[in-house]
Amino acid sequence: MYLKKLYVFDHHKPVKAIIRQYNEKDFDGLIQVQKEAFPPPFPSDLWWNREQLHNHVTLFPEGALCIEIDGKIVGSMTGLIVHYHPEDPDHSWADITDNGYIRNHDPEGNTLYIVDICISPDYRKLGLGTWLMQSMYEVVVHLKLERLLGGGRMPGYHLHANERSIEEYADKLITGELMDPVITFLLRCGRTPVKPVKDYLEDKESHNYGMLMEWVNPFISQQK
């Protein structure tokens, strides 16, 4: 059972927070966070549904984390375990996460794959996404997995797509010449780029690309 008590900061004010595994009693709160984070015109059928959440807490409860403040759920992060090798063919978010239902969760796999991270807009200034990411790194270490892996949207790419390839855009993000709302955040969280993936998800701003990014378990020797 994962449980972490900590303080986050609203400017200079410490605020008590709890990161823990979510359960069935939390489903309404988790769906509410999705509604707040992804308002219309985002399709409501893409918010978490109760069947998906039920699978998260039954198939891989260690990968179902939420963060609460004053007893209110204000963010969540979800993962599953897969078997991954860097030479594997490219994949889409839908394929590797089973469209968020994680029925393909493999307890014998080597990689914790991130399905989703979601923070209520009113609480994004508190750095909760970074704390959830750090907590999931701890799950990777605890379960002795090789890495955390996931694909990030590249919502800034549409502003540069006419003048730069996706590889050039990614290089500019890594050198700091450009910034991207998602990829720059993941870099700050300690994730390192693996490669851009075509047709990772349906997203006009990203031109359907996703940046595959990992965090390698420092306690496990990696064979290169």
Summary of the structure (lengths in Angstrom):
residues: 224
radius of gyration: 17.0
end to end distance: 33.5
largest distance: 48.8
contacts: 677
relative contact order: 0.14
helix: 33%
strand: 28%
